Amino acid sequence: MAPDKLKINVDQRQVLVDTSNRGGVVKAGDTVEPFKLINVGRDWRSPQVRFSERQRYGQ
């Protein structure tokens, strides 16, 4: 990666770290309600991931 693009990426990540609400992040052992993730990446073949049942993380 070109140094100027890497700097942009590092700066963007730092903003996310500095402004994130860590209390709202799912942790191991948490149970969450059903939800849908939208793929914003380049893989057009799988635009959505659905979790239709309650999910428990960290097991």
Secondary structure, 3 states (H helix, E strand, C coil): CCHHHHHHHHHHHHHHHHHCCHHHCCCCCCEECCEEEECCCCCCCCCEEEECCCEECCC
